């Protein structure tokens, strides 16, 4: 590893640097939102969600940057990884008025090691206390494949899942694992919510898998529609 890379790595682990980047990121996203025209679909989604609060907001990783503005002042927390990149995201989220729970939503073999069990319990407690929860639905490092964690959270909490997608007309699309879209100011923003999903507490494994696939399809459909609104046409764009 070169001296430059070592220095960069050390800087990115510095609490002062992380805080600075997080605060700048939050204010940048605020600028994007305030300078853009927002189109929400369906128009009555807030009326639908208000009767279901607290709610579980599900989104795809890499398409989540503007989601804090979708909550319209409702108390909400977001699940963020313990990775050093997650620290920056947590600082930005808290700057935007969103609480944070640190850990992984992975329900696989490393679930315990990544703080997943503690995070899952913390999310259940937050929901019981009246907080809505927002979390990315993807299996870690596997884009656009919904994991079982969010379905189990809905099952155990008894709360409704709202699949949501946000897209902007002006954006930079990165070639990383989650196909992140960096939203740019002065955009047309599409905010799309899919049909609300309620998972029965007594659902068996086959039913849970069916709900997982339903959520995955709903997020893909909402994402496609959000990009169509943002780009001003009905074409097929999956981000």
PAFITOR-138659 format. One record per atom (N, C-alpha, C): atom name; x, y, z. Coordinates in Angstrom, 2 decimals. Example, Ala and Ser with C-alpha at 12.3 -4.5 7.8 and 13.67 -1.06 7.14 Angstrom:
R  roza        u        v        w
R     N    13.19    -5.69     7.80
R    CA    12.30    -4.50     7.80
R     C    13.20    -3.30     7.80
R     N    12.85    -2.25     7.08
R    CA    13.67    -1.06     7.14
R     C    12.90     0.03     7.87
% end
This chain:
R  roza        u        v        w
R     N     0.84    -1.19     0.00
R    CA     0.00     0.00     0.00
R     C     0.89     1.25     0.00
R     N     0.59     2.21    -0.86
R    CA     1.38     3.42    -0.97
R     C     1.18     4.32     0.26
R     N     2.14     5.26     0.47
R    CA     2.01     6.19     1.59
R     C     0.75     7.02     1.47
R     N     0.38     7.39     0.23
R    CA    -0.83     8.19     0.02
R     C    -2.08     7.42     0.45
R     N    -2.13     6.14     0.09
R    CA    -3.30     5.33     0.45
R     C    -3.37     5.13     1.96
R     N    -2.21     4.95     2.59
R    CA    -2.19     4.80     4.05
R     C    -2.70     6.07     4.74
R     N    -2.24     7.22     4.23
R    CA    -2.67     8.49     4.79
R     C    -4.17     8.68     4.61
R     N    -4.65     8.36     3.41
R    CA    -6.09     8.49     3.12
R     C    -6.91     7.61     4.06
R     N    -6.44     6.38     4.25
R    CA    -7.15     5.44     5.12
R     C    -7.19     5.96     6.55
R     N    -6.06     6.50     7.03
R    CA    -6.01     7.03     8.39
R     C    -6.96     8.23     8.54
R     N    -6.97     9.09     7.52
R    CA    -7.84    10.25     7.57
R     C    -9.31     9.86     7.61
R     N    -9.69     8.85     6.82
R    CA   -11.08     8.42     6.77
R     C   -11.53     7.77     8.07
R     N   -10.58     7.33     8.89
R    CA   -10.92     6.76    10.18
R     C   -10.88     7.80    11.30
R     N   -10.49     9.02    10.96
R    CA   -10.40    10.09    11.95
R     C   -11.80    10.61    12.29
R     N   -12.18    10.63    13.57
R    CA   -13.50    11.14    13.96
R     C   -13.76    12.57    13.47
R     N   -12.72    13.41    13.49
R    CA   -12.90    14.80    13.05
R     C   -13.22    14.85    11.56
R     N   -12.48    14.07    10.76
R    CA   -12.72    14.03     9.32
R     C   -14.09    13.45     9.02
R     N   -14.44    12.36     9.71
R    CA   -15.75    11.73     9.49
R     C   -16.88    12.70     9.81
R     N   -16.74    13.44    10.91
R    CA   -17.78    14.40    11.27
R     C   -17.90    15.50    10.22
R     N   -16.75    15.99     9.75
R    CA   -16.77    17.04     8.74
R     C   -17.45    16.59     7.46
R     N   -17.09    15.40     7.00
R    CA   -17.69    14.87     5.76
R     C   -19.18    14.64     5.96
R     N   -19.56    14.09     7.12
R    CA   -20.97    13.82     7.39
R     C   -21.82    15.08     7.39
R     N   -21.31    16.14     8.01
R    CA   -22.06    17.39     8.07
R     C   -22.19    18.04     6.69
R     N   -21.09    18.01     5.93
R    CA   -21.13    18.56     4.58
R     C   -22.11    17.78     3.70
R     N   -22.08    16.44     3.84
R    CA   -22.99    15.60     3.05
R     C   -24.44    15.92     3.37
R     N   -24.75    16.10     4.65
R    CA   -26.13    16.40     5.05
R     C   -26.60    17.72     4.45
R     N   -25.76    18.74     4.53
R    CA   -26.15    20.05     4.00
R     C   -26.24    20.04     2.48
R     N   -25.39    19.22     1.86
R    CA   -25.47    19.09     0.40
R     C   -26.82    18.47     0.01
R     N   -27.23    17.40     0.70
R    CA   -28.50    16.75     0.39
R     C   -29.67    17.70     0.65
R     N   -29.56    18.52     1.68
R    CA   -30.60    19.51     1.95
R     C   -30.71    20.49     0.76
R     N   -29.55    20.88     0.21
R    CA   -29.53    21.77    -0.96
R     C   -30.20    21.11    -2.15
R     N   -29.89    19.83    -2.38
R    CA   -30.50    19.10    -3.50
R     C   -32.02    19.11    -3.37
R     N   -32.51    18.79    -2.17
R    CA   -33.95    18.69    -1.96
R     C   -34.63    20.05    -2.13
R     N   -34.04    21.10    -1.56
R    CA   -34.66    22.42    -1.58
R     C   -34.65    23.06    -2.97
R     N   -33.71    22.68    -3.82
R    CA   -33.62    23.30    -5.15
R     C   -34.31    22.46    -6.23
R     N   -34.96    21.38    -5.84
R    CA   -35.55    20.47    -6.82
R     C   -37.08    20.48    -6.75
R     N   -37.70    20.11    -7.86
R    CA   -39.15    19.93    -7.91
R     C   -39.45    18.48    -7.56
R     N   -40.29    18.26    -6.55
R    CA   -40.58    16.92    -6.07
R     C   -41.97    16.48    -6.52
R     N   -42.04    15.31    -7.14
R    CA   -43.31    14.72    -7.57
R     C   -43.51    13.44    -6.77
R     N   -44.62    13.34    -6.03
R    CA   -44.88    12.20    -5.16
R     C   -45.99    11.34    -5.74
R     N   -45.79    10.05    -5.73
R    CA   -46.78     9.11    -6.26
R     C   -46.85     7.86    -5.37
R     N   -48.06     7.45    -4.94
R    CA   -49.35     8.11    -5.17
R     C   -49.49     9.38    -4.33
R     N   -50.36    10.26    -4.75
R    CA   -50.49    11.57    -4.10
R     C   -50.96    11.46    -2.66
R     N   -51.69    10.38    -2.33
R    CA   -52.24    10.23    -0.98
R     C   -51.41     9.31    -0.10
R     N   -50.13     9.10    -0.46
R    CA   -49.33     8.13     0.28
R     C   -49.18     8.50     1.75
R     N   -49.11     9.80     2.06
R    CA   -48.95    10.19     3.47
R     C   -50.21     9.90     4.27
R     N   -51.37    10.05     3.65
R    CA   -52.62     9.69     4.32
R     C   -52.64     8.19     4.59
R     N   -52.16     7.38     3.62
R    CA   -52.10     5.93     3.81
R     C   -51.14     5.57     4.94
R     N   -49.96     6.20     4.96
R    CA   -48.95     5.85     5.96
R     C   -49.34     6.32     7.35
R     N   -50.00     7.49     7.44
R    CA   -50.34     8.04     8.76
R     C   -51.21     7.09     9.57
R     N   -52.04     6.32     8.89
R    CA   -52.91     5.39     9.60
R     C   -52.17     4.12    10.01
R     N   -50.91     3.97     9.56
R    CA   -50.14     2.76     9.83
R     C   -48.93     3.02    10.73
R     N   -48.74     4.25    11.17
R    CA   -47.55     4.60    11.95
R     C   -47.50     3.87    13.30
R     N   -46.30     3.54    13.79
R    CA   -45.01     3.66    13.11
R     C   -44.89     2.64    11.98
R     N   -44.11     2.97    10.98
R    CA   -44.03     2.17     9.77
R     C   -42.59     1.76     9.49
R     N   -42.39     0.78     8.64
R    CA   -41.05     0.35     8.23
R     C   -40.85     0.78     6.79
R     N   -39.92     1.72     6.57
R    CA   -39.61     2.18     5.22
R     C   -38.50     1.31     4.64
R     N   -38.77     0.70     3.49
R    CA   -37.78    -0.15     2.82
R     C   -37.31     0.53     1.56
R     N   -36.00     0.45     1.29
R    CA   -35.44     1.08     0.10
R     C   -34.25     0.27    -0.37
R     N   -33.83     0.51    -1.60
R    CA   -32.62    -0.14    -2.11
R     C   -31.40     0.66    -1.69
R     N   -30.33    -0.02    -1.38
R    CA   -29.05     0.63    -1.08
R     C   -28.58     1.39    -2.32
R     N   -27.99     2.56    -2.09
R    CA   -27.50     3.37    -3.20
R     C   -28.55     4.30    -3.77
R     N   -29.81     4.10    -3.39
R    CA   -30.89     4.98    -3.83
R     C   -31.53     5.66    -2.62
R     N   -30.81     5.69    -1.50
R    CA   -31.40     6.05    -0.22
R     C   -31.04     7.44     0.29
R     N   -30.20     8.17    -0.43
R    CA   -29.64     9.40     0.12
R     C   -30.69    10.45     0.48
R     N   -31.77    10.55    -0.28
R    CA   -32.77    11.59    -0.05
R     C   -33.96    11.12     0.78
R     N   -33.94     9.87     1.21
R    CA   -35.06     9.32     1.98
R     C   -35.34    10.09     3.28
R     N   -34.33    10.66     3.97
R    CA   -34.65    11.43     5.20
R     C   -35.69    12.52     4.99
R     N   -35.78    13.06     3.79
R    CA   -36.72    14.14     3.53
R     C   -38.14    13.63     3.27
R     N   -38.27    12.32     3.06
R    CA   -39.57    11.74     2.74
R     C   -40.43    11.59     3.98
R     N   -39.82    11.55     5.17
R    CA   -40.57    11.22     6.39
R     C   -41.49    12.35     6.86
R     N   -41.34    13.55     6.34
R    CA   -42.22    14.69     6.66
R     C   -42.34    14.94     8.16
R     N   -41.21    14.96     8.85
R    CA   -41.21    15.31    10.26
R     C   -41.57    14.20    11.22
R     N   -41.98    13.03    10.70
R    CA   -42.31    11.91    11.58
R     C   -41.05    11.38    12.24
R     N   -41.09    11.03    13.54
R    CA   -39.89    10.49    14.20
R     C   -39.48     9.17    13.56
R     N   -38.23     9.09    13.16
R    CA   -37.76     7.89    12.46
R     C   -36.30     7.61    12.81
R     N   -35.95     6.34    12.75
R    CA   -34.57     5.92    12.91
R     C   -34.17     5.10    11.70
R     N   -32.87     5.05    11.43
R    CA   -32.36     4.30    10.29
R     C   -31.30     3.33    10.75
R     N   -31.27     2.15    10.15
R    CA   -30.24     1.15    10.45
R     C   -29.02     1.45     9.59
R     N   -27.86     1.61    10.23
R    CA   -26.61     1.93     9.53
R     C   -25.52     0.99    10.01
R     N   -24.69     0.52     9.10
R    CA   -23.64    -0.44     9.44
R     C   -22.61     0.17    10.38
R     N   -21.81    -0.69    11.00
R    CA   -20.77    -0.25    11.92
R     C   -19.46     0.08    11.19
R     N   -19.42    -0.10     9.89
R    CA   -18.23     0.20     9.10
R     C   -17.91     1.69     9.20
R     N   -16.64     2.08     8.97
R    CA   -16.29     3.50     9.10
R     C   -17.06     4.37     8.12
R     N   -17.44     3.83     6.95
R    CA   -18.29     4.59     6.03
R     C   -19.66     4.84     6.67
R     N   -20.10     3.84     7.47
R    CA   -21.37     3.98     8.15
R     C   -21.36     5.11     9.16
R     N   -20.20     5.38     9.74
R    CA   -20.09     6.49    10.70
R     C   -20.41     7.82    10.03
R     N   -19.91     8.00     8.82
R    CA   -20.21     9.22     8.06
R     C   -21.70     9.31     7.76
R     N   -22.29     8.19     7.34
R    CA   -23.73     8.16     7.05
R     C   -24.55     8.48     8.30
R     N   -24.10     7.94     9.45
R    CA   -24.82     8.18    10.70
R     C   -24.78     9.66    11.08
R     N   -23.63    10.29    10.92
R    CA   -23.50    11.72    11.23
R     C   -24.43    12.54    10.33
R     N   -24.45    12.19     9.04
R    CA   -25.32    12.91     8.09
R     C   -26.79    12.71     8.44
R     N   -27.17    11.47     8.76
R    CA   -28.57    11.19     9.10
R     C   -29.02    11.96    10.33
R     N   -28.16    11.97    11.36
R    CA   -28.52    12.68    12.59
R     C   -28.61    14.19    12.36
R     N   -27.76    14.70    11.49
R    CA   -27.82    16.13    11.13
R     C   -29.17    16.47    10.48
R     N   -29.72    15.48     9.77
R    CA   -31.00    15.68     9.08
R     C   -32.19    15.29     9.95
R     N   -31.94    15.04    11.23
R    CA   -33.03    14.78    12.17
R     C   -33.49    13.34    12.25
R     N   -32.70    12.41    11.74
R    CA   -33.05    11.00    11.77
R     C   -32.17    10.29    12.81
R     N   -32.79     9.53    13.71
R    CA   -32.03     8.76    14.68
R     C   -31.34     7.59    14.01
R     N   -30.36     6.99    14.68
R    CA   -29.60     5.89    14.09
R     C   -29.52     4.69    15.02
R     N   -29.51     3.52    14.41
R    CA   -29.22     2.26    15.09
R     C   -28.10     1.61    14.30
R     N   -27.04     1.22    14.98
R    CA   -25.86     0.70    14.30
R     C   -25.85    -0.82    14.33
R     N   -25.58    -1.41    13.17
R    CA   -25.52    -2.87    13.06
R     C   -25.83    -3.30    11.66
R     N   -25.95    -4.60    11.46
R    CA   -26.23    -5.16    10.14
R     C   -27.60    -5.77    10.10
R     N   -28.26    -5.63     8.94
R    CA   -29.53    -6.31     8.75
R     C   -29.37    -7.71     8.21
R     N   -28.12    -8.15     8.05
R    CA   -27.84    -9.47     7.49
R     C   -28.34   -10.56     8.43
R     N   -29.12   -11.48     7.88
R    CA   -29.62   -12.59     8.69
R     C   -28.86   -13.88     8.40
R     N   -27.69   -13.75     7.81
R    CA   -26.90   -14.92     7.46
R     C   -25.97   -15.35     8.57
R     N   -24.92   -16.08     8.20
R    CA   -24.04   -16.68     9.19
R     C   -23.27   -15.67    10.01
R     N   -23.04   -14.45     9.47
R    CA   -22.28   -13.44    10.19
R     C   -23.18   -12.46    10.93
R     N   -24.47   -12.77    11.00
R    CA   -25.46   -11.89    11.62
R     C   -25.04   -11.48    13.03
R     N   -24.63   -12.46    13.85
R    CA   -24.25   -12.20    15.23
R     C   -23.01   -11.31    15.29
R     N   -22.01   -11.63    14.46
R    CA   -20.74   -10.94    14.50
R     C   -20.86    -9.47    14.09
R     N   -21.77    -9.17    13.22
R    CA   -21.92    -7.81    12.71
R     C   -22.84    -6.96    13.58
R     N   -23.22    -7.48    14.74
R    CA   -24.11    -6.71    15.60
R     C   -25.55    -6.79    15.16
R     N   -25.88    -7.78    14.34
R    CA   -27.23    -7.88    13.80
R     C   -28.27    -8.18    14.85
R     N   -27.96    -9.07    15.80
R    CA   -28.94    -9.44    16.82
R     C   -29.28    -8.23    17.68
R     N   -28.25    -7.52    18.13
R    CA   -28.48    -6.33    18.94
R     C   -29.25    -5.26    18.17
R     N   -28.92    -5.10    16.90
R    CA   -29.60    -4.11    16.06
R     C   -31.06    -4.48    15.87
R     N   -31.33    -5.76    15.68
R    CA   -32.70    -6.22    15.48
R     C   -33.54    -5.92    16.73
R     N   -32.98    -6.22    17.90
R    CA   -33.70    -5.93    19.16
R     C   -33.89    -4.43    19.34
R     N   -32.86    -3.66    18.97
R    CA   -32.97    -2.20    19.10
R     C   -34.05    -1.65    18.18
R     N   -34.18    -2.22    16.98
R    CA   -35.22    -1.76    16.05
R     C   -36.61    -2.10    16.59
R     N   -36.76    -3.29    17.16
R    CA   -38.06    -3.66    17.75
R     C   -38.42    -2.71    18.88
R     N   -37.44    -2.38    19.72
R    CA   -37.68    -1.45    20.83
R     C   -38.06    -0.07    20.31
R     N   -37.34     0.40    19.29
R    CA   -37.63     1.72    18.71
R     C   -39.06     1.77    18.17
R     N   -39.46     0.71    17.48
R    CA   -40.82     0.65    16.93
R     C   -41.86     0.66    18.04
R     N   -41.60    -0.11    19.09
R    CA   -42.51    -0.13    20.24
R     C   -42.64     1.25    20.88
R     N   -41.56     2.03    20.80
R    CA   -41.56     3.38    21.37
R     C   -42.13     4.43    20.42
R     N   -42.61     3.98    19.26
R    CA   -43.27     4.90    18.34
R     C   -42.42     5.44    17.21
R     N   -41.18     4.94    17.06
R    CA   -40.31     5.37    15.96
R     C   -40.61     4.55    14.71
R     N   -40.69     5.20    13.57
R    CA   -40.68     4.46    12.31
R     C   -39.24     4.05    12.03
R     N   -39.05     2.94    11.31
R    CA   -37.71     2.46    10.99
R     C   -37.49     2.51     9.49
R     N   -36.32     2.98     9.08
R    CA   -35.95     2.99     7.67
R     C   -34.71     2.13     7.51
R     N   -34.72     1.23     6.54
R    CA   -33.55     0.40     6.31
R     C   -33.50    -0.09     4.87
R     N   -32.28    -0.28     4.39
R    CA   -32.11    -0.82     3.04
R     C   -32.45    -2.30     3.06
R     N   -33.09    -2.75     2.01
R    CA   -33.59    -4.13     1.97
R     C   -32.59    -5.12     1.39
R     N   -31.55    -4.62     0.69
R    CA   -30.63    -5.52     0.00
R     C   -29.89    -6.45     0.96
R     N   -29.63    -7.66     0.48
R    CA   -28.65    -8.52     1.14
R     C   -27.31    -7.78     1.06
R     N   -26.51    -7.72     2.15
R    CA   -25.25    -6.97     2.11
R     C   -24.37    -7.35     0.93
R     N   -23.96    -6.32     0.17
R    CA   -23.07    -6.44    -0.98
R     C   -23.70    -7.16    -2.16
R     N   -25.00    -7.39    -2.13
R    CA   -25.70    -8.00    -3.27
R     C   -26.86    -7.07    -3.63
R     N   -26.69    -6.31    -4.69
R    CA   -27.66    -5.30    -5.06
R     C   -28.98    -5.87    -5.56
R     N   -30.05    -5.25    -5.10
R    CA   -31.42    -5.50    -5.57
R     C   -31.92    -6.92    -5.28
R     N   -31.34    -7.56    -4.28
R    CA   -31.88    -8.83    -3.78
R     C   -32.28    -8.58    -2.33
R     N   -33.58    -8.65    -2.05
R    CA   -34.07    -8.35    -0.71
R     C   -33.68    -9.46     0.25
R     N   -33.23    -9.06     1.43
R    CA   -32.90   -10.02     2.47
R     C   -34.11   -10.35     3.32
R     N   -33.94   -11.34     4.19
R    CA   -35.05   -11.77     5.06
R     C   -35.20   -10.89     6.29
R     N   -34.16   -10.12     6.64
R    CA   -34.17    -9.36     7.88
R     C   -35.34    -8.40     7.99
R     N   -35.61    -7.65     6.94
R    CA   -36.68    -6.66     6.99
R     C   -38.06    -7.32     7.07
R     N   -38.19    -8.50     6.45
R    CA   -39.44    -9.25     6.53
R     C   -39.66    -9.75     7.96
R     N   -38.60   -10.25     8.59
R    CA   -38.71   -10.72     9.97
R     C   -39.01    -9.56    10.93
R     N   -38.44    -8.39    10.64
R    CA   -38.73    -7.23    11.47
R     C   -40.22    -6.89    11.41
R     N   -40.79    -6.94    10.21
R    CA   -42.22    -6.68    10.06
R     C   -43.05    -7.75    10.76
R     N   -42.60    -8.99    10.67
R    CA   -43.32   -10.09    11.30
R     C   -43.34    -9.95    12.83
R     N   -42.18    -9.68    13.41
R    CA   -42.08    -9.62    14.87
R     C   -42.66    -8.33    15.45
R     N   -42.57    -7.23    14.69
R    CA   -43.07    -5.95    15.20
R     C   -44.56    -5.75    14.94
R     N   -45.07    -6.45    13.92
R    CA   -46.46    -6.27    13.55
R     C   -46.72    -5.00    12.75
R     N   -45.65    -4.33    12.30
R    CA   -45.80    -3.08    11.58
R     C   -45.74    -3.29    10.06
R     N   -46.29    -2.35     9.34
R    CA   -46.40    -2.42     7.88
R     C   -45.11    -1.94     7.21
R     N   -44.75    -2.61     6.11
R    CA   -43.61    -2.19     5.30
R     C   -44.12    -1.30     4.17
R     N   -43.43    -0.17     3.98
R    CA   -43.72     0.70     2.84
R     C   -42.50     0.73     1.93
R     N   -42.56     0.08     0.75
R    CA   -41.43     0.15    -0.20
R     C   -41.38     1.54    -0.81
R     N   -40.22     2.17    -0.81
R    CA   -40.11     3.53    -1.33
R     C   -38.87     3.69    -2.20
R     N   -38.99     4.49    -3.24
R    CA   -37.86     4.79    -4.13
R     C   -37.83     6.27    -4.41
R     N   -36.63     6.83    -4.47
R    CA   -36.44     8.25    -4.76
R     C   -35.39     8.38    -5.85
R     N   -35.70     9.11    -6.90
R    CA   -34.75     9.30    -8.01
R     C   -34.76    10.76    -8.45
R     N   -33.61    11.21    -8.95
R    CA   -33.49    12.59    -9.42
R     C   -33.07    12.62   -10.88
R     N   -33.54    13.64   -11.59
R    CA   -33.24    13.74   -13.02
R     C   -31.76    14.03   -13.26
R     N   -31.17    14.82   -12.39
R    CA   -29.74    15.13   -12.50
R     C   -29.01    14.28   -11.46
R     N   -28.10    13.46   -11.90
R    CA   -27.45    12.50   -11.00
R     C   -26.15    12.01   -11.61
R     N   -25.32    11.48   -10.73
R    CA   -24.10    10.78   -11.17
R     C   -24.27     9.33   -10.73
R     N   -24.24     8.42   -11.69
R    CA   -24.43     7.00   -11.38
R     C   -23.07     6.32   -11.26
R     N   -22.81     5.77   -10.10
R    CA   -21.53     5.14    -9.82
R     C   -21.53     3.68   -10.24
R     N   -20.37     3.17   -10.61
R    CA   -20.24     1.76   -10.99
R     C   -19.75     0.94    -9.80
R     N   -20.50     0.99    -8.71
R    CA   -20.15     0.19    -7.54
R     C   -21.20    -0.90    -7.35
R     N   -21.06    -1.68    -6.27
R    CA   -21.92    -2.85    -6.11
R     C   -23.40    -2.50    -6.00
R     N   -23.73    -1.33    -5.40
R    CA   -25.14    -0.99    -5.22
R     C   -25.67    -0.01    -6.25
R     N   -24.82     0.31    -7.27
R    CA   -25.22     1.22    -8.34
R     C   -25.74     2.55    -7.78
R     N   -24.96     3.11    -6.86
R    CA   -25.36     4.34    -6.18
R     C   -25.62     5.47    -7.18
R     N   -26.64     6.26    -6.89
R    CA   -26.94     7.45    -7.67
R     C   -26.72     8.66    -6.78
R     N   -25.74     9.47    -7.13
R    CA   -25.48    10.71    -6.39
R     C   -26.40    11.78    -6.95
R     N   -27.34    12.22    -6.14
R    CA   -28.34    13.19    -6.59
R     C   -27.72    14.58    -6.70
R     N   -28.13    15.32    -7.73
R    CA   -27.59    16.66    -7.99
R     C   -28.68    17.72    -7.81
R     N   -28.29    18.95    -7.46
R    CA   -29.28    20.02    -7.27
R     C   -30.03    20.36    -8.55
R     N   -31.12    21.11    -8.38
R    CA   -31.94    21.61    -9.50
R     C   -32.45    20.47   -10.38
R     N   -32.97    19.45    -9.71
R    CA   -33.47    18.26   -10.39
R     C   -34.99    18.20   -10.35
R     N   -35.52    17.26   -11.08
R    CA   -36.90    16.80   -10.92
R     C   -36.78    15.50   -10.13
R     N   -37.42    15.44    -8.97
R    CA   -37.29    14.27    -8.10
R     C   -38.59    13.48    -8.08
R     N   -38.49    12.19    -8.33
R    CA   -39.63    11.29    -8.24
R     C   -39.58    10.51    -6.94
R     N   -40.64    10.61    -6.14
R    CA   -40.76     9.83    -4.91
R     C   -41.94     8.88    -5.10
R     N   -41.66     7.59    -5.08
R    CA   -42.71     6.60    -5.35
R     C   -42.79     5.59    -4.21
R     N   -43.99     5.36    -3.73
R    CA   -44.21     4.35    -2.70
R     C   -45.01     3.20    -3.31
R     N   -44.57     1.99    -3.03
R    CA   -45.30     0.81    -3.49
R     C   -46.43     0.47    -2.54
R     N   -47.16    -0.57    -2.86
R    CA   -48.27    -0.99    -1.99
R     C   -47.72    -1.43    -0.64
R     N   -48.44    -1.06     0.42
R    CA   -48.02    -1.41     1.77
R     C   -48.09    -2.93     1.97
R     N   -47.11    -3.45     2.70
R    CA   -46.99    -4.90     2.90
R     C   -47.09    -5.22     4.39
R     N   -48.00    -6.08     4.75
R    CA   -48.18    -6.50     6.15
R     C   -47.85    -7.97     6.24
R     N   -46.93    -8.34     7.11
R    CA   -46.49    -9.73     7.27
R     C   -47.15   -10.32     8.51
R     N   -47.96   -11.37     8.38
R    CA   -48.62   -11.97     9.55
R     C   -47.61   -12.52    10.55
R     N   -47.92   -12.38    11.82
R    CA   -47.00   -12.85    12.86
R     C   -46.79   -14.36    12.79
R     N   -47.81   -15.09    12.35
R    CA   -47.71   -16.56    12.32
R     C   -47.29   -17.09    10.95
R     N   -46.77   -16.25    10.08
R    CA   -46.35   -16.70     8.75
R     C   -45.25   -17.75     8.86
R     N   -45.36   -18.83     8.04
R    CA   -44.32   -19.87     8.06
R     C   -43.20   -19.49     7.09
R     N   -42.19   -20.33     6.99
R    CA   -41.02   -20.01     6.17
R     C   -41.38   -19.80     4.70
R     N   -42.29   -20.61     4.18
R    CA   -42.68   -20.45     2.77
R     C   -43.39   -19.11     2.56
R     N   -44.23   -18.75     3.50
R    CA   -44.94   -17.47     3.39
R     C   -43.98   -16.30     3.52
R     N   -43.00   -16.42     4.43
R    CA   -42.01   -15.35     4.60
R     C   -41.21   -15.15     3.31
R     N   -40.87   -16.25     2.64
R    CA   -40.15   -16.15     1.38
R     C   -41.01   -15.46     0.32
R     N   -42.30   -15.76     0.33
R    CA   -43.21   -15.11    -0.63
R     C   -43.28   -13.60    -0.36
R     N   -43.31   -13.21     0.90
R    CA   -43.32   -11.78     1.23
R     C   -42.00   -11.12     0.86
R     N   -40.90   -11.85     1.01
R    CA   -39.60   -11.30     0.60
R     C   -39.58   -11.00    -0.89
R     N   -40.10   -11.93    -1.68
R    CA   -40.16   -11.73    -3.13
R     C   -41.13   -10.61    -3.50
R     N   -42.22   -10.50    -2.75
R    CA   -43.17    -9.42    -2.98
R     C   -42.51    -8.06    -2.74
R     N   -41.75    -7.95    -1.66
R    CA   -41.04    -6.71    -1.35
R     C   -40.02    -6.40    -2.44
R     N   -39.28    -7.41    -2.86
R    CA   -38.26    -7.22    -3.90
R     C   -38.89    -6.68    -5.18
R     N   -40.01    -7.29    -5.58
R    CA   -40.70    -6.85    -6.80
R     C   -41.25    -5.43    -6.63
R     N   -41.77    -5.14    -5.44
R    CA   -42.35    -3.81    -5.19
R     C   -41.28    -2.73    -5.25
R     N   -40.10    -3.01    -4.69
R    CA   -39.01    -2.04    -4.73
R     C   -38.50    -1.82    -6.15
R     N   -38.41    -2.90    -6.92
R    CA   -37.97    -2.76    -8.32
R     C   -38.98    -1.94    -9.12
R     N   -40.26    -2.20    -8.89
R    CA   -41.30    -1.46    -9.61
R     C   -41.30     0.02    -9.20
R     N   -41.16     0.29    -7.90
R    CA   -41.14     1.68    -7.42
R     C   -39.92     2.41    -7.96
R     N   -38.78     1.72    -8.02
R    CA   -37.56     2.32    -8.54
R     C   -37.71     2.67   -10.01
R     N   -38.25     1.75   -10.78
R    CA   -38.46     2.00   -12.21
R     C   -39.37     3.21   -12.41
R     N   -40.44     3.28   -11.62
R    CA   -41.38     4.38   -11.76
R     C   -40.77     5.71   -11.31
R     N   -39.97     5.69   -10.23
R    CA   -39.33     6.91    -9.74
R     C   -38.40     7.49   -10.79
R     N   -37.64     6.63   -11.47
R    CA   -36.75     7.11   -12.53
R     C   -37.55     7.64   -13.72
R     N   -38.67     6.99   -14.03
R    CA   -39.50     7.47   -15.13
R     C   -40.04     8.87   -14.84
R     N   -40.48     9.10   -13.59
R    CA   -40.96    10.43   -13.20
R     C   -39.83    11.44   -13.27
R     N   -38.68    11.07   -12.70
R    CA   -37.53    11.98   -12.67
R     C   -37.09    12.37   -14.08
R     N   -37.08    11.40   -14.98
R    CA   -36.61    11.64   -16.34
R     C   -37.70    12.16   -17.27
R     N   -38.92    12.27   -16.74
R    CA   -39.99    12.89   -17.51
R     C   -40.58    12.01   -18.59
R     N   -40.47    10.70   -18.43
R    CA   -41.07     9.78   -19.40
R     C   -41.44     8.49   -18.69
R     N   -42.06     7.60   -19.41
R    CA   -42.49     6.32   -18.84
R     C   -41.57     5.17   -19.24
R     N   -40.39     5.49   -19.68
R    CA   -39.47     4.46   -20.13
R     C   -38.98     3.59   -19.01
R     N   -38.32     2.50   -19.36
R    CA   -37.80     1.53   -18.41
R     C   -36.41     1.92   -18.00
R     N   -36.24     2.35   -16.76
R    CA   -34.92     2.70   -16.22
R     C   -34.84     2.13   -14.82
R     N   -33.98     1.20   -14.61
R    CA   -33.88     0.54   -13.32
R     C   -32.72     1.04   -12.48
R     N   -32.12     2.12   -12.87
R    CA   -31.05     2.69   -12.07
R     C   -29.79     1.89   -12.20
% end
